[in-house]
Amino acid sequence: MPLSKRARIEIYLPTRGNNAYARLQRAFESEFLQTFGGCTVIKNIKGLYIGADGKTDFDRVNLVYADTPFDFDKHFKEITKYSDEVRAAALEASNEESVLIVVHEIYRSL
């Protein structure tokens, strides 16, 4: 079978130990499940970054990602719009300076 080209959407969510962040993660899991038929969750990843004060800091993050059924190139505008909406929702529901959303092209064989 030939490889199929798809877009993968990843959300890196900080784990803050409060219910609001757990609810936000469950909401994205549900969104990806309903929209794309499933998702993968990887918990307790260490993320390093330079904070607004210029100092190195770290967060524990959970990664939620889904492979879309859409060709990355053919549906670039729609994927961009969707990822912008996901990012806006994550920022609105959290107290974060930024939330990392990654979209990239993958090739998969089923």
Contacts in CASP RR format, 6 or more apart in sequence:
PFRMAT RR
TARGET T0000
AUTHOR 0000-0000-0000
METHOD contacts of the structure
MODEL  1
MPLSKRARIEIYLPTRGNNAYARLQRAFESEFLQTFGGCTVIKNIKGLYI
GADGKTDFDRVNLVYADTPFDFDKHFKEITKYSDEVRAAALEASNEESVL
IVVHEIYRSL
1 109 0 8 1.000
1 110 0 8 1.000
2 109 0 8 1.000
3 107 0 8 1.000
3 108 0 8 1.000
3 109 0 8 1.000
4 107 0 8 1.000
4 108 0 8 1.000
4 109 0 8 1.000
4 110 0 8 1.000
5 71 0 8 1.000
5 72 0 8 1.000
5 73 0 8 1.000
5 105 0 8 1.000
5 106 0 8 1.000
5 107 0 8 1.000
6 67 0 8 1.000
6 68 0 8 1.000
6 69 0 8 1.000
6 70 0 8 1.000
6 71 0 8 1.000
6 72 0 8 1.000
6 105 0 8 1.000
6 106 0 8 1.000
6 107 0 8 1.000
6 108 0 8 1.000
7 67 0 8 1.000
7 68 0 8 1.000
7 70 0 8 1.000
7 71 0 8 1.000
7 72 0 8 1.000
7 75 0 8 1.000
7 79 0 8 1.000
7 103 0 8 1.000
7 104 0 8 1.000
7 105 0 8 1.000
7 106 0 8 1.000
8 65 0 8 1.000
8 66 0 8 1.000
8 67 0 8 1.000
8 68 0 8 1.000
8 102 0 8 1.000
8 103 0 8 1.000
8 104 0 8 1.000
8 105 0 8 1.000
8 106 0 8 1.000
9 32 0 8 1.000
9 65 0 8 1.000
9 66 0 8 1.000
9 68 0 8 1.000
9 79 0 8 1.000
9 82 0 8 1.000
9 83 0 8 1.000
9 86 0 8 1.000
9 101 0 8 1.000
9 102 0 8 1.000
9 103 0 8 1.000
10 63 0 8 1.000
10 64 0 8 1.000
10 65 0 8 1.000
10 100 0 8 1.000
10 101 0 8 1.000
10 102 0 8 1.000
10 103 0 8 1.000
10 104 0 8 1.000
11 28 0 8 1.000
11 63 0 8 1.000
11 64 0 8 1.000
11 65 0 8 1.000
11 86 0 8 1.000
11 90 0 8 1.000
11 99 0 8 1.000
11 100 0 8 1.000
11 101 0 8 1.000
12 45 0 8 1.000
12 47 0 8 1.000
12 61 0 8 1.000
12 62 0 8 1.000
12 63 0 8 1.000
12 99 0 8 1.000
12 100 0 8 1.000
12 101 0 8 1.000
12 102 0 8 1.000
13 21 0 8 1.000
13 24 0 8 1.000
13 25 0 8 1.000
13 28 0 8 1.000
13 61 0 8 1.000
13 62 0 8 1.000
13 63 0 8 1.000
13 64 0 8 1.000
13 90 0 8 1.000
13 94 0 8 1.000
13 99 0 8 1.000
14 21 0 8 1.000
14 59 0 8 1.000
14 60 0 8 1.000
14 61 0 8 1.000
14 94 0 8 1.000
14 96 0 8 1.000
15 21 0 8 1.000
15 43 0 8 1.000
15 44 0 8 1.000
15 59 0 8 1.000
15 60 0 8 1.000
15 61 0 8 1.000
15 62 0 8 1.000
20 93 0 8 1.000
20 94 0 8 1.000
21 94 0 8 1.000
24 90 0 8 1.000
24 93 0 8 1.000
24 94 0 8 1.000
25 41 0 8 1.000
25 62 0 8 1.000
25 64 0 8 1.000
27 93 0 8 1.000
28 39 0 8 1.000
28 64 0 8 1.000
28 86 0 8 1.000
28 90 0 8 1.000
29 39 0 8 1.000
29 41 0 8 1.000
29 64 0 8 1.000
31 86 0 8 1.000
32 38 0 8 1.000
32 39 0 8 1.000
32 64 0 8 1.000
32 65 0 8 1.000
32 66 0 8 1.000
33 39 0 8 1.000
35 66 0 8 1.000
36 66 0 8 1.000
36 67 0 8 1.000
36 68 0 8 1.000
36 69 0 8 1.000
37 66 0 8 1.000
38 66 0 8 1.000
39 64 0 8 1.000
39 65 0 8 1.000
39 66 0 8 1.000
40 63 0 8 1.000
40 64 0 8 1.000
40 65 0 8 1.000
40 66 0 8 1.000
41 62 0 8 1.000
41 63 0 8 1.000
41 64 0 8 1.000
42 62 0 8 1.000
42 63 0 8 1.000
43 62 0 8 1.000
44 60 0 8 1.000
44 62 0 8 1.000
45 60 0 8 1.000
45 61 0 8 1.000
45 62 0 8 1.000
45 63 0 8 1.000
46 58 0 8 1.000
46 59 0 8 1.000
46 60 0 8 1.000
46 61 0 8 1.000
47 58 0 8 1.000
47 59 0 8 1.000
47 60 0 8 1.000
47 61 0 8 1.000
48 56 0 8 1.000
48 57 0 8 1.000
48 58 0 8 1.000
49 56 0 8 1.000
49 57 0 8 1.000
49 58 0 8 1.000
49 59 0 8 1.000
50 56 0 8 1.000
50 57 0 8 1.000
51 57 0 8 1.000
51 97 0 8 1.000
52 97 0 8 1.000
67 106 0 8 1.000
67 108 0 8 1.000
68 75 0 8 1.000
68 79 0 8 1.000
70 78 0 8 1.000
70 79 0 8 1.000
72 79 0 8 1.000
72 103 0 8 1.000
72 104 0 8 1.000
72 105 0 8 1.000
73 105 0 8 1.000
79 103 0 8 1.000
80 103 0 8 1.000
83 101 0 8 1.000
83 103 0 8 1.000
86 101 0 8 1.000
87 99 0 8 1.000
87 101 0 8 1.000
90 96 0 8 1.000
90 99 0 8 1.000
90 101 0 8 1.000
91 98 0 8 1.000
91 99 0 8 1.000
END
